[in-house]
C-alpha cells in the first residue's frame, strides 16, 4: 500500500536531490547543450569567494532574527489569545490570516507601506517632523525591512501552534500553583514554559527550515538582492539573473541542503533532550 507513495517520493524528492548534487560538480551554463565536469571546483570557488562570508552572515542574521522574533512575539500573542473574552475567535483568525496570504501579495503591499515618498510609514514620520529612512537604498535597512515583513507574515503560524500548546496544559497544575501562592510570572516560567517545550521544539525546527528557504518576499521586496542575499536567493541569482551558472547555483543549493541537514540533526540530538513530554 505504501509502494505508490514511496515511488512518488523517490521520483519527485530524492531524484531531484541527487541530480542537483551531480549538477553541482559541473560547469554548466543555462541553455548550453554540453557541460564540463569540474569536480569540487564549484565548492572551492564558493567557499573562497569574497561574497561567501557576506552570504552566510546574511543567511544567519535573517534566520536568527525571523525565527527569534516570530517565536517571542508569537508566544506573547498566544498568551493574549488564550482567554475567554468576546471577539477572541475573530482575533485568532485575524492573527493567523497573514500566514496563508500569498508572499507576492504581502511583499507588494509592504513595498507601498515602506515607500519613502508615498508610503504610510513615511507619511506618519513626516507628520511628526521626521524623514523616512531610505529602506530600498541602504542594504542594512533593506534586510531589516524584509525581516519585519517576514516576522509579521509568520507570526500567526507560531501563535496558533503555541495557542494549541497552551490549551493542552492541564488546568489542575495551574490551579495547584495558584493555591500554593505562585504568581503569574512564577507560574509561567516554572510550569507553563517547561510544559510548552514540545511545542517550542516543533516551532523552532519548522521555523528554521522555513526561514532558510524563504524566497518569495526576498524576490518581491528586493529583486537585486542588495543586503538580502541569503543562500537560497544567491542560488536563484546565479542561475537566472544574468550569469546563468546552473552548476554553481546547484552548488549553493547543495550547501544549503547540507546546512539544513546539520541543523536538523543538531536539534534532534541536542535540543530534544530538554523537551519535557507530558
WOSULUR-V393573 format. One record per residue. RES is the residue in one letter. PHI is phi in whole degrees, 0 to 359 (999 if undefined). BURIAL is + if it has 9 or more other ideal C-beta (glycine too) atoms within 8 Angstrom, else -. Layout:
res;phi;burial
RES;PHI;BURIAL
RES;PHI;BURIAL
//
This chain:
res;phi;burial
X;999;-
X;278;-
X;306;-
X;302;-
X;295;-
X;296;-
X;295;-
X;295;-
X;296;+
X;296;+
X;284;-
X;253;-
X;241;-
X;282;-
X;297;+
X;299;-
X;298;+
X;290;-
X;294;-
X;297;+
X;297;+
X;294;-
X;298;+
X;293;+
X;263;+
X;245;+
X;262;+
X;227;+
X;261;-
X;302;+
X;96;-
X;285;-
X;274;-
X;232;-
X;219;-
X;249;-
X;285;-
X;236;+
X;64;-
X;262;-
X;299;-
X;295;+
X;292;+
X;297;-
X;295;+
X;294;+
X;286;-
X;260;-
X;290;-
X;295;-
X;273;-
X;298;+
X;298;-
X;295;+
X;296;+
X;294;+
X;294;-
X;298;+
X;299;+
X;294;-
X;297;+
X;298;+
X;293;+
X;297;-
X;293;+
X;289;+
X;292;+
X;297;-
X;296;+
X;295;+
X;288;+
X;294;-
X;292;+
X;297;+
X;294;+
X;297;-
X;295;+
X;298;+
X;297;-
X;291;-
X;281;+
X;274;-
X;222;-
X;266;-
X;230;-
X;293;-
X;83;-
X;292;+
X;296;-
X;296;-
X;297;+
X;296;+
X;296;-
X;294;-
X;292;+
X;281;+
X;303;+
X;300;+
X;294;+
X;268;-
X;284;+
X;296;-
X;298;+
X;295;-
X;297;-
X;299;+
X;298;+
X;294;+
X;295;-
X;289;+
X;300;+
X;294;+
X;296;+
X;274;+
X;302;+
X;295;+
X;266;-
X;247;-
X;283;+
X;293;-
X;297;+
X;299;+
X;295;+
X;294;-
X;293;+
X;294;+
X;293;-
X;252;-
X;82;-
X;247;-
X;254;-
X;283;+
X;297;-
X;275;-
X;300;+
X;269;-
X;259;-
X;265;+
X;303;-
X;295;-
X;293;+
X;297;+
X;296;+
X;299;-
X;300;+
X;293;+
X;297;+
X;301;-
X;292;+
X;295;+
X;296;+
X;299;-
X;291;+
X;261;+
X;300;+
X;296;+
X;299;+
X;295;+
X;297;+
X;294;+
X;295;+
X;294;+
X;298;+
X;297;+
X;295;+
X;296;+
X;286;-
X;270;-
X;288;+
X;296;-
X;294;-
X;297;-
X;294;+
X;292;+
X;293;-
X;294;-
X;296;+
X;295;+
X;295;-
X;282;-
X;93;-
X;285;+
X;281;-
X;302;-
X;293;-
X;297;+
X;295;+
X;294;+
X;282;-
X;263;+
X;238;+
X;294;+
X;298;+
X;298;-
X;288;+
X;272;+
X;301;+
X;298;+
X;295;+
X;298;+
X;297;+
X;295;+
X;295;+
X;299;+
X;297;+
X;290;-
X;292;+
X;295;+
X;297;+
X;292;+
X;294;+
X;293;+
X;255;+
X;296;+
X;222;+
X;300;+
X;295;+
X;297;+
X;291;+
X;281;+
X;274;+
X;211;+
X;302;-
X;280;-
X;77;+
X;289;-
X;88;+
X;235;+
X;283;+
X;279;+
X;301;+
X;291;+
X;285;+
X;295;+
X;298;+
X;296;+
X;298;+
X;293;+
X;271;+
X;232;-
X;240;-
X;121;-
X;283;-
X;57;+
X;272;+
X;293;+
X;298;+
X;293;+
X;297;+
X;297;+
X;297;+
X;296;+
X;296;+
X;292;+
X;299;+
X;297;+
X;299;+
X;298;-
X;297;+
X;298;+
X;297;-
X;297;-
X;297;+
X;295;+
X;296;-
X;300;+
X;293;+
X;292;-
X;277;-
X;265;-
X;287;+
X;294;+
X;295;-
X;269;-
X;276;+
X;255;-
X;280;-
X;255;-
//
